[in-house]
């Protein structure tokens, strides 16, 4: 299991969408328990851009992977 996301990253739906549209994303992480109405736009962008996607069991777990004390619906690791 991954302990922490490596490299530069963005956390949250708005920041992830912004980074995908800018073409800066390498991998997208999505929490399985996130509200679908929030993550649906990201799922569409991921499929359009053919980005690697990793599903994490919970928002709490994704928050921990990002090094924050709150849950996160999405996160993205940025290109070098």
mmCIF file as gemmi writes it, N, C-alpha and C atoms, coordinates in Angstrom:
data_model
loop_
_atom_site.group_PDB
_atom_site.id
_atom_site.type_symbol
_atom_site.label_atom_id
_atom_site.label_alt_id
_atom_site.label_comp_id
_atom_site.label_asym_id
_atom_site.label_entity_id
_atom_site.label_seq_id
_atom_site.pdbx_PDB_ins_code
_atom_site.Cartn_x
_atom_site.Cartn_y
_atom_site.Cartn_z
_atom_site.occupancy
_atom_site.B_iso_or_equiv
_atom_site.pdbx_formal_charge
_atom_site.auth_seq_id
_atom_site.auth_asym_id
_atom_site.pdbx_PDB_model_num
ATOM 1 N N . UNK Axp A 1 ? 0.833 -1.192 0 1 0 ? 1 A 1
ATOM 2 C CA . UNK Axp A 1 ? 0 0 0 1 0 ? 1 A 1
ATOM 3 C C . UNK Axp A 1 ? 0.87 1.245 0 1 0 ? 1 A 1
ATOM 4 N N . UNK Axp A 2 ? 0.435 2.242 -0.703 1 0 ? 2 A 1
ATOM 5 C CA . UNK Axp A 2 ? 1.142 3.517 -0.777 1 0 ? 2 A 1
ATOM 6 C C . UNK Axp A 2 ? 0.993 4.229 0.574 1 0 ? 2 A 1
ATOM 7 N N . UNK Axp A 3 ? 2.078 4.792 1.059 1 0 ? 3 A 1
ATOM 8 C CA . UNK Axp A 3 ? 2.01 5.525 2.318 1 0 ? 3 A 1
ATOM 9 C C . UNK Axp A 3 ? 1.777 7.012 2.105 1 0 ? 3 A 1
ATOM 10 N N . UNK Axp A 4 ? 2.282 7.553 1.019 1 0 ? 4 A 1
ATOM 11 C CA . UNK Axp A 4 ? 2.164 8.974 0.703 1 0 ? 4 A 1
ATOM 12 C C . UNK Axp A 4 ? 2.289 9.142 -0.799 1 0 ? 4 A 1
ATOM 13 N N . UNK Axp A 5 ? 1.546 10.06 -1.354 1 0 ? 5 A 1
ATOM 14 C CA . UNK Axp A 5 ? 1.675 10.341 -2.78 1 0 ? 5 A 1
ATOM 15 C C . UNK Axp A 5 ? 3 11.059 -3.013 1 0 ? 5 A 1
ATOM 16 N N . UNK Axp A 6 ? 3.771 10.579 -3.968 1 0 ? 6 A 1
ATOM 17 C CA . UNK Axp A 6 ? 5.094 11.142 -4.246 1 0 ? 6 A 1
ATOM 18 C C . UNK Axp A 6 ? 5.009 12.269 -5.27 1 0 ? 6 A 1
ATOM 19 N N . UNK Axp A 7 ? 5.855 13.243 -5.122 1 0 ? 7 A 1
ATOM 20 C CA . UNK Axp A 7 ? 5.956 14.322 -6.095 1 0 ? 7 A 1
ATOM 21 C C . UNK Axp A 7 ? 4.978 15.457 -5.839 1 0 ? 7 A 1
ATOM 22 N N . UNK Axp A 8 ? 4.963 16.39 -6.761 1 0 ? 8 A 1
ATOM 23 C CA . UNK Axp A 8 ? 4.047 17.527 -6.659 1 0 ? 8 A 1
ATOM 24 C C . UNK Axp A 8 ? 2.627 17.052 -6.885 1 0 ? 8 A 1
ATOM 25 N N . UNK Axp A 9 ? 1.693 17.615 -6.124 1 0 ? 9 A 1
ATOM 26 C CA . UNK Axp A 9 ? 0.304 17.168 -6.242 1 0 ? 9 A 1
ATOM 27 C C . UNK Axp A 9 ? -0.647 18.306 -5.979 1 0 ? 9 A 1
ATOM 28 N N . UNK Axp A 10 ? -1.885 18.098 -6.421 1 0 ? 10 A 1
ATOM 29 C CA . UNK Axp A 10 ? -2.979 18.989 -6.073 1 0 ? 10 A 1
ATOM 30 C C . UNK Axp A 10 ? -4.035 18.134 -5.392 1 0 ? 10 A 1
ATOM 31 N N . UNK Axp A 11 ? -4.792 18.752 -4.495 1 0 ? 11 A 1
ATOM 32 C CA . UNK Axp A 11 ? -5.804 18.033 -3.735 1 0 ? 11 A 1
ATOM 33 C C . UNK Axp A 11 ? -7.135 18.75 -3.873 1 0 ? 11 A 1
ATOM 34 N N . UNK Axp A 12 ? -8.189 17.97 -4.089 1 0 ? 12 A 1
ATOM 35 C CA . UNK Axp A 12 ? -9.523 18.531 -4.182 1 0 ? 12 A 1
ATOM 36 C C . UNK Axp A 12 ? -10.044 18.55 -5.611 1 0 ? 12 A 1
ATOM 37 N N . UNK Axp A 13 ? -11.355 18.583 -5.72 1 0 ? 13 A 1
ATOM 38 C CA . UNK Axp A 13 ? -12.021 18.502 -7.016 1 0 ? 13 A 1
ATOM 39 C C . UNK Axp A 13 ? -11.646 19.684 -7.914 1 0 ? 13 A 1
ATOM 40 N N . UNK Axp A 14 ? -11.787 20.9 -7.406 1 0 ? 14 A 1
ATOM 41 C CA . UNK Axp A 14 ? -11.523 22.089 -8.233 1 0 ? 14 A 1
ATOM 42 C C . UNK Axp A 14 ? -10.083 22.128 -8.724 1 0 ? 14 A 1
ATOM 43 N N . UNK Axp A 15 ? -9.15 21.865 -7.83 1 0 ? 15 A 1
ATOM 44 C CA . UNK Axp A 15 ? -7.733 21.916 -8.206 1 0 ? 15 A 1
ATOM 45 C C . UNK Axp A 15 ? -7.371 20.792 -9.18 1 0 ? 15 A 1
ATOM 46 N N . UNK Axp A 16 ? -7.992 19.621 -8.997 1 0 ? 16 A 1
ATOM 47 C CA . UNK Axp A 16 ? -7.725 18.505 -9.904 1 0 ? 16 A 1
ATOM 48 C C . UNK Axp A 16 ? -8.237 18.823 -11.306 1 0 ? 16 A 1
ATOM 49 N N . UNK Axp A 17 ? -9.445 19.36 -11.396 1 0 ? 17 A 1
ATOM 50 C CA . UNK Axp A 17 ? -10.005 19.736 -12.702 1 0 ? 17 A 1
ATOM 51 C C . UNK Axp A 17 ? -9.116 20.769 -13.385 1 0 ? 17 A 1
ATOM 52 N N . UNK Axp A 18 ? -8.696 21.774 -12.628 1 0 ? 18 A 1
ATOM 53 C CA . UNK Axp A 18 ? -7.847 22.836 -13.164 1 0 ? 18 A 1
ATOM 54 C C . UNK Axp A 18 ? -6.529 22.261 -13.717 1 0 ? 18 A 1
ATOM 55 N N . UNK Axp A 19 ? -5.92 21.349 -12.974 1 0 ? 19 A 1
ATOM 56 C CA . UNK Axp A 19 ? -4.647 20.755 -13.388 1 0 ? 19 A 1
ATOM 57 C C . UNK Axp A 19 ? -4.82 19.86 -14.621 1 0 ? 19 A 1
ATOM 58 N N . UNK Axp A 20 ? -5.926 19.103 -14.686 1 0 ? 20 A 1
ATOM 59 C CA . UNK Axp A 20 ? -6.179 18.249 -15.852 1 0 ? 20 A 1
ATOM 60 C C . UNK Axp A 20 ? -6.348 19.122 -17.096 1 0 ? 20 A 1
ATOM 61 N N . UNK Axp A 21 ? -7.142 20.176 -16.983 1 0 ? 21 A 1
ATOM 62 C CA . UNK Axp A 21 ? -7.375 21.073 -18.127 1 0 ? 21 A 1
ATOM 63 C C . UNK Axp A 21 ? -6.089 21.745 -18.589 1 0 ? 21 A 1
ATOM 64 N N . UNK Axp A 22 ? -5.161 21.976 -17.661 1 0 ? 22 A 1
ATOM 65 C CA . UNK Axp A 22 ? -3.881 22.589 -18.004 1 0 ? 22 A 1
ATOM 66 C C . UNK Axp A 22 ? -2.891 21.574 -18.588 1 0 ? 22 A 1
ATOM 67 N N . UNK Axp A 23 ? -3.244 20.29 -18.528 1 0 ? 23 A 1
ATOM 68 C CA . UNK Axp A 23 ? -2.368 19.248 -19.066 1 0 ? 23 A 1
ATOM 69 C C . UNK Axp A 23 ? -1.2 18.908 -18.171 1 0 ? 23 A 1
ATOM 70 N N . UNK Axp A 24 ? -1.335 19.177 -16.863 1 0 ? 24 A 1
ATOM 71 C CA . UNK Axp A 24 ? -0.229 18.994 -15.925 1 0 ? 24 A 1
ATOM 72 C C . UNK Axp A 24 ? -0.277 17.684 -15.141 1 0 ? 24 A 1
ATOM 73 N N . UNK Axp A 25 ? -1.268 16.822 -15.39 1 0 ? 25 A 1
ATOM 74 C CA . UNK Axp A 25 ? -1.505 15.666 -14.519 1 0 ? 25 A 1
ATOM 75 C C . UNK Axp A 25 ? -0.92 14.374 -15.088 1 0 ? 25 A 1
ATOM 76 N N . UNK Axp A 26 ? -0.301 13.603 -14.174 1 0 ? 26 A 1
ATOM 77 C CA . UNK Axp A 26 ? 0.228 12.291 -14.523 1 0 ? 26 A 1
ATOM 78 C C . UNK Axp A 26 ? -0.735 11.19 -14.066 1 0 ? 26 A 1
ATOM 79 N N . UNK Axp A 27 ? -1.196 11.258 -12.814 1 0 ? 27 A 1
ATOM 80 C CA . UNK Axp A 27 ? -2.089 10.241 -12.24 1 0 ? 27 A 1
ATOM 81 C C . UNK Axp A 27 ? -3.183 10.942 -11.432 1 0 ? 27 A 1
ATOM 82 N N . UNK Axp A 28 ? -4.407 10.436 -11.555 1 0 ? 28 A 1
ATOM 83 C CA . UNK Axp A 28 ? -5.529 10.977 -10.789 1 0 ? 28 A 1
ATOM 84 C C . UNK Axp A 28 ? -5.957 9.936 -9.751 1 0 ? 28 A 1
ATOM 85 N N . UNK Axp A 29 ? -6.176 10.377 -8.521 1 0 ? 29 A 1
ATOM 86 C CA . UNK Axp A 29 ? -6.665 9.526 -7.441 1 0 ? 29 A 1
ATOM 87 C C . UNK Axp A 29 ? -8.084 9.951 -7.101 1 0 ? 29 A 1
ATOM 88 N N . UNK Axp A 30 ? -8.978 8.97 -7.004 1 0 ? 30 A 1
ATOM 89 C CA . UNK Axp A 30 ? -10.376 9.247 -6.694 1 0 ? 30 A 1
ATOM 90 C C . UNK Axp A 30 ? -10.806 8.37 -5.522 1 0 ? 30 A 1
ATOM 91 N N . UNK Axp A 31 ? -11.453 8.967 -4.537 1 0 ? 31 A 1
ATOM 92 C CA . UNK Axp A 31 ? -11.977 8.207 -3.393 1 0 ? 31 A 1
ATOM 93 C C . UNK Axp A 31 ? -13.273 7.509 -3.813 1 0 ? 31 A 1
ATOM 94 N N . UNK Axp A 32 ? -13.373 6.224 -3.507 1 0 ? 32 A 1
ATOM 95 C CA . UNK Axp A 32 ? -14.559 5.441 -3.881 1 0 ? 32 A 1
ATOM 96 C C . UNK Axp A 32 ? -15.825 5.927 -3.188 1 0 ? 32 A 1
ATOM 97 N N . UNK Axp A 33 ? -15.692 6.529 -1.999 1 0 ? 33 A 1
ATOM 98 C CA . UNK Axp A 33 ? -16.874 6.964 -1.263 1 0 ? 33 A 1
ATOM 99 C C . UNK Axp A 33 ? -17.223 8.437 -1.492 1 0 ? 33 A 1
ATOM 100 N N . UNK Axp A 34 ? -16.551 9.077 -2.445 1 0 ? 34 A 1
ATOM 101 C CA . UNK Axp A 34 ? -16.859 10.479 -2.754 1 0 ? 34 A 1
ATOM 102 C C . UNK Axp A 34 ? -18.2 10.568 -3.475 1 0 ? 34 A 1
ATOM 103 N N . UNK Axp A 35 ? -18.906 11.663 -3.26 1 0 ? 35 A 1
ATOM 104 C CA . UNK Axp A 35 ? -20.205 11.89 -3.89 1 0 ? 35 A 1
ATOM 105 C C . UNK Axp A 35 ? -20.031 11.96 -5.407 1 0 ? 35 A 1
ATOM 106 N N . UNK Axp A 36 ? -20.768 11.121 -6.114 1 0 ? 36 A 1
ATOM 107 C CA . UNK Axp A 36 ? -20.602 11 -7.561 1 0 ? 36 A 1
ATOM 108 C C . UNK Axp A 36 ? -20.851 12.31 -8.307 1 0 ? 36 A 1
ATOM 109 N N . UNK Axp A 37 ? -21.741 13.147 -7.802 1 0 ? 37 A 1
ATOM 110 C CA . UNK Axp A 37 ? -22.022 14.399 -8.515 1 0 ? 37 A 1
ATOM 111 C C . UNK Axp A 37 ? -20.803 15.326 -8.521 1 0 ? 37 A 1
ATOM 112 N N . UNK Axp A 38 ? -19.917 15.176 -7.539 1 0 ? 38 A 1
ATOM 113 C CA . UNK Axp A 38 ? -18.702 15.989 -7.499 1 0 ? 38 A 1
ATOM 114 C C . UNK Axp A 38 ? -17.595 15.42 -8.374 1 0 ? 38 A 1
ATOM 115 N N . UNK Axp A 39 ? -17.493 14.099 -8.418 1 0 ? 39 A 1
ATOM 116 C CA . UNK Axp A 39 ? -16.373 13.503 -9.146 1 0 ? 39 A 1
ATOM 117 C C . UNK Axp A 39 ? -16.695 13.14 -10.595 1 0 ? 39 A 1
ATOM 118 N N . UNK Axp A 40 ? -17.965 13.232 -10.981 1 0 ? 40 A 1
ATOM 119 C CA . UNK Axp A 40 ? -18.338 12.908 -12.361 1 0 ? 40 A 1
ATOM 120 C C . UNK Axp A 40 ? -17.572 13.752 -13.388 1 0 ? 40 A 1
ATOM 121 N N . UNK Axp A 41 ? -17.432 15.071 -13.192 1 0 ? 41 A 1
ATOM 122 C CA . UNK Axp A 41 ? -16.664 15.859 -14.173 1 0 ? 41 A 1
ATOM 123 C C . UNK Axp A 41 ? -15.21 15.389 -14.298 1 0 ? 41 A 1
ATOM 124 N N . UNK Axp A 42 ? -14.635 14.942 -13.198 1 0 ? 42 A 1
ATOM 125 C CA . UNK Axp A 42 ? -13.255 14.457 -13.233 1 0 ? 42 A 1
ATOM 126 C C . UNK Axp A 42 ? -13.188 13.139 -13.994 1 0 ? 42 A 1
ATOM 127 N N . UNK Axp A 43 ? -14.148 12.261 -13.754 1 0 ? 43 A 1
ATOM 128 C CA . UNK Axp A 43 ? -14.178 10.99 -14.49 1 0 ? 43 A 1
ATOM 129 C C . UNK Axp A 43 ? -14.26 11.234 -16.001 1 0 ? 43 A 1
ATOM 130 N N . UNK Axp A 44 ? -15.064 12.208 -16.405 1 0 ? 44 A 1
ATOM 131 C CA . UNK Axp A 44 ? -15.173 12.54 -17.832 1 0 ? 44 A 1
ATOM 132 C C . UNK Axp A 44 ? -13.847 13.057 -18.388 1 0 ? 44 A 1
ATOM 133 N N . UNK Axp A 45 ? -13.21 13.968 -17.664 1 0 ? 45 A 1
ATOM 134 C CA . UNK Axp A 45 ? -11.922 14.505 -18.108 1 0 ? 45 A 1
ATOM 135 C C . UNK Axp A 45 ? -10.853 13.422 -18.176 1 0 ? 45 A 1
ATOM 136 N N . UNK Axp A 46 ? -10.85 12.529 -17.194 1 0 ? 46 A 1
ATOM 137 C CA . UNK Axp A 46 ? -9.873 11.442 -17.163 1 0 ? 46 A 1
ATOM 138 C C . UNK Axp A 46 ? -10.022 10.559 -18.399 1 0 ? 46 A 1
ATOM 139 N N . UNK Axp A 47 ? -11.272 10.234 -18.752 1 0 ? 47 A 1
ATOM 140 C CA . UNK Axp A 47 ? -11.478 9.381 -19.921 1 0 ? 47 A 1
ATOM 141 C C . UNK Axp A 47 ? -11.122 10.118 -21.216 1 0 ? 47 A 1
ATOM 142 N N . UNK Axp A 48 ? -11.44 11.413 -21.298 1 0 ? 48 A 1
ATOM 143 C CA . UNK Axp A 48 ? -11.089 12.203 -22.482 1 0 ? 48 A 1
ATOM 144 C C . UNK Axp A 48 ? -9.576 12.314 -22.663 1 0 ? 48 A 1
ATOM 145 N N . UNK Axp A 49 ? -8.862 12.463 -21.57 1 0 ? 49 A 1
ATOM 146 C CA . UNK Axp A 49 ? -7.413 12.66 -21.615 1 0 ? 49 A 1
ATOM 147 C C . UNK Axp A 49 ? -6.63 11.35 -21.489 1 0 ? 49 A 1
ATOM 148 N N . UNK Axp A 50 ? -7.313 10.229 -21.299 1 0 ? 50 A 1
ATOM 149 C CA . UNK Axp A 50 ? -6.691 8.906 -21.128 1 0 ? 50 A 1
ATOM 150 C C . UNK Axp A 50 ? -5.635 8.916 -20.02 1 0 ? 50 A 1
ATOM 151 N N . UNK Axp A 51 ? -6.02 9.45 -18.873 1 0 ? 51 A 1
ATOM 152 C CA . UNK Axp A 51 ? -5.104 9.528 -17.732 1 0 ? 51 A 1
ATOM 153 C C . UNK Axp A 51 ? -5.208 8.279 -16.866 1 0 ? 51 A 1
ATOM 154 N N . UNK Axp A 52 ? -4.099 7.925 -16.247 1 0 ? 52 A 1
ATOM 155 C CA . UNK Axp A 52 ? -4.096 6.811 -15.302 1 0 ? 52 A 1
ATOM 156 C C . UNK Axp A 52 ? -4.925 7.219 -14.078 1 0 ? 52 A 1
ATOM 157 N N . UNK Axp A 53 ? -5.795 6.314 -13.64 1 0 ? 53 A 1
ATOM 158 C CA . UNK Axp A 53 ? -6.664 6.591 -12.501 1 0 ? 53 A 1
ATOM 159 C C . UNK Axp A 53 ? -6.498 5.512 -11.449 1 0 ? 53 A 1
ATOM 160 N N . UNK Axp A 54 ? -6.385 5.935 -10.198 1 0 ? 54 A 1
ATOM 161 C CA . UNK Axp A 54 ? -6.281 5.008 -9.076 1 0 ? 54 A 1
ATOM 162 C C . UNK Axp A 54 ? -7.439 5.305 -8.135 1 0 ? 54 A 1
ATOM 163 N N . UNK Axp A 55 ? -8.194 4.265 -7.789 1 0 ? 55 A 1
ATOM 164 C CA . UNK Axp A 55 ? -9.304 4.428 -6.848 1 0 ? 55 A 1
ATOM 165 C C . UNK Axp A 55 ? -8.837 4.046 -5.451 1 0 ? 55 A 1
ATOM 166 N N . UNK Axp A 56 ? -9.119 4.911 -4.49 1 0 ? 56 A 1
ATOM 167 C CA . UNK Axp A 56 ? -8.749 4.717 -3.091 1 0 ? 56 A 1
ATOM 168 C C . UNK Axp A 56 ? -10.039 4.429 -2.318 1 0 ? 56 A 1
ATOM 169 N N . UNK Axp A 57 ? -9.977 3.568 -1.316 1 0 ? 57 A 1
ATOM 170 C CA . UNK Axp A 57 ? -11.17 3.115 -0.603 1 0 ? 57 A 1
ATOM 171 C C . UNK Axp A 57 ? -12.012 4.224 0.007 1 0 ? 57 A 1
ATOM 172 N N . UNK Axp A 58 ? -11.362 5.243 0.577 1 0 ? 58 A 1
ATOM 173 C CA . UNK Axp A 58 ? -12.156 6.269 1.253 1 0 ? 58 A 1
ATOM 174 C C . UNK Axp A 58 ? -11.517 7.647 1.129 1 0 ? 58 A 1
ATOM 175 N N . UNK Axp A 59 ? -12.345 8.663 1.345 1 0 ? 59 A 1
ATOM 176 C CA . UNK Axp A 59 ? -11.852 10.035 1.324 1 0 ? 59 A 1
ATOM 177 C C . UNK Axp A 59 ? -10.841 10.259 2.445 1 0 ? 59 A 1
ATOM 178 N N . UNK Axp A 60 ? -11.096 9.649 3.583 1 0 ? 60 A 1
ATOM 179 C CA . UNK Axp A 60 ? -10.18 9.777 4.72 1 0 ? 60 A 1
ATOM 180 C C . UNK Axp A 60 ? -8.801 9.213 4.363 1 0 ? 60 A 1
ATOM 181 N N . UNK Axp A 61 ? -8.79 8.044 3.724 1 0 ? 61 A 1
ATOM 182 C CA . UNK Axp A 61 ? -7.526 7.422 3.33 1 0 ? 61 A 1
ATOM 183 C C . UNK Axp A 61 ? -6.79 8.278 2.291 1 0 ? 61 A 1
ATOM 184 N N . UNK Axp A 62 ? -7.529 8.837 1.332 1 0 ? 62 A 1
ATOM 185 C CA . UNK Axp A 62 ? -6.898 9.688 0.318 1 0 ? 62 A 1
ATOM 186 C C . UNK Axp A 62 ? -6.319 10.944 0.965 1 0 ? 62 A 1
ATOM 187 N N . UNK Axp A 63 ? -7.028 11.509 1.932 1 0 ? 63 A 1
ATOM 188 C CA . UNK Axp A 63 ? -6.491 12.658 2.66 1 0 ? 63 A 1
ATOM 189 C C . UNK Axp A 63 ? -5.167 12.322 3.334 1 0 ? 63 A 1
ATOM 190 N N . UNK Axp A 64 ? -5.104 11.155 3.965 1 0 ? 64 A 1
ATOM 191 C CA . UNK Axp A 64 ? -3.859 10.728 4.618 1 0 ? 64 A 1
ATOM 192 C C . UNK Axp A 64 ? -2.736 10.556 3.595 1 0 ? 64 A 1
ATOM 193 N N . UNK Axp A 65 ? -3.065 9.982 2.426 1 0 ? 65 A 1
ATOM 194 C CA . UNK Axp A 65 ? -2.059 9.809 1.378 1 0 ? 65 A 1
ATOM 195 C C . UNK Axp A 65 ? -1.502 11.152 0.913 1 0 ? 65 A 1
ATOM 196 N N . UNK Axp A 66 ? -2.344 12.173 0.985 1 0 ? 66 A 1
ATOM 197 C CA . UNK Axp A 66 ? -1.934 13.517 0.569 1 0 ? 66 A 1
ATOM 198 C C . UNK Axp A 66 ? -1.237 14.284 1.688 1 0 ? 66 A 1
ATOM 199 N N . UNK Axp A 67 ? -1.219 13.708 2.88 1 0 ? 67 A 1
ATOM 200 C CA . UNK Axp A 67 ? -0.557 14.361 4.011 1 0 ? 67 A 1
ATOM 201 C C . UNK Axp A 67 ? -1.4 15.437 4.663 1 0 ? 67 A 1
ATOM 202 N N . UNK Axp A 68 ? -2.735 15.312 4.552 1 0 ? 68 A 1
ATOM 203 C CA . UNK Axp A 68 ? -3.615 16.284 5.201 1 0 ? 68 A 1
ATOM 204 C C . UNK Axp A 68 ? -4.495 15.569 6.222 1 0 ? 68 A 1
ATOM 205 N N . UNK Axp A 69 ? -5.053 16.327 7.152 1 0 ? 69 A 1
ATOM 206 C CA . UNK Axp A 69 ? -5.833 15.744 8.245 1 0 ? 69 A 1
ATOM 207 C C . UNK Axp A 69 ? -7.329 15.651 7.967 1 0 ? 69 A 1
ATOM 208 N N . UNK Axp A 70 ? -7.74 15.983 6.756 1 0 ? 70 A 1
ATOM 209 C CA . UNK Axp A 70 ? -9.151 15.887 6.376 1 0 ? 70 A 1
ATOM 210 C C . UNK Axp A 70 ? -9.269 14.992 5.151 1 0 ? 70 A 1
ATOM 211 N N . UNK Axp A 71 ? -10.49 14.57 4.856 1 0 ? 71 A 1
ATOM 212 C CA . UNK Axp A 71 ? -10.704 13.725 3.694 1 0 ? 71 A 1
ATOM 213 C C . UNK Axp A 71 ? -10.572 14.503 2.398 1 0 ? 71 A 1
ATOM 214 N N . UNK Axp A 72 ? -10.313 13.774 1.321 1 0 ? 72 A 1
ATOM 215 C CA . UNK Axp A 72 ? -10.215 14.377 -0.008 1 0 ? 72 A 1
ATOM 216 C C . UNK Axp A 72 ? -10.947 13.49 -1.004 1 0 ? 72 A 1
ATOM 217 N N . UNK Axp A 73 ? -11.782 14.097 -1.848 1 0 ? 73 A 1
ATOM 218 C CA . UNK Axp A 73 ? -12.507 13.328 -2.863 1 0 ? 73 A 1
ATOM 219 C C . UNK Axp A 73 ? -11.572 12.937 -4.008 1 0 ? 73 A 1
ATOM 220 N N . UNK Axp A 74 ? -10.703 13.868 -4.399 1 0 ? 74 A 1
ATOM 221 C CA . UNK Axp A 74 ? -9.76 13.601 -5.492 1 0 ? 74 A 1
ATOM 222 C C . UNK Axp A 74 ? -8.421 14.247 -5.202 1 0 ? 74 A 1
ATOM 223 N N . UNK Axp A 75 ? -7.426 13.73 -5.892 1 0 ? 75 A 1
ATOM 224 C CA . UNK Axp A 75 ? -6.091 14.315 -5.856 1 0 ? 75 A 1
ATOM 225 C C . UNK Axp A 75 ? -5.409 13.945 -7.177 1 0 ? 75 A 1
ATOM 226 N N . UNK Axp A 76 ? -4.393 14.674 -7.53 1 0 ? 76 A 1
ATOM 227 C CA . UNK Axp A 76 ? -3.664 14.377 -8.757 1 0 ? 76 A 1
ATOM 228 C C . UNK Axp A 76 ? -2.171 14.613 -8.544 1 0 ? 76 A 1
ATOM 229 N N . UNK Axp A 77 ? -1.37 13.68 -9.074 1 0 ? 77 A 1
ATOM 230 C CA . UNK Axp A 77 ? 0.074 13.851 -9.064 1 0 ? 77 A 1
ATOM 231 C C . UNK Axp A 77 ? 0.434 14.542 -10.372 1 0 ? 77 A 1
ATOM 232 N N . UNK Axp A 78 ? 1.206 15.602 -10.257 1 0 ? 78 A 1
ATOM 233 C CA . UNK Axp A 78 ? 1.557 16.416 -11.426 1 0 ? 78 A 1
ATOM 234 C C . UNK Axp A 78 ? 2.785 15.873 -12.142 1 0 ? 78 A 1
ATOM 235 N N . UNK Axp A 79 ? 2.856 16.18 -13.436 1 0 ? 79 A 1
ATOM 236 C CA . UNK Axp A 79 ? 4.03 15.803 -14.231 1 0 ? 79 A 1
ATOM 237 C C . UNK Axp A 79 ? 5.238 16.538 -13.697 1 0 ? 79 A 1
ATOM 238 N N . UNK Axp A 80 ? 6.407 15.928 -13.874 1 0 ? 80 A 1
ATOM 239 C CA . UNK Axp A 80 ? 7.657 16.544 -13.399 1 0 ? 80 A 1
ATOM 240 C C . UNK Axp A 80 ? 7.988 17.815 -14.135 1 0 ? 80 A 1
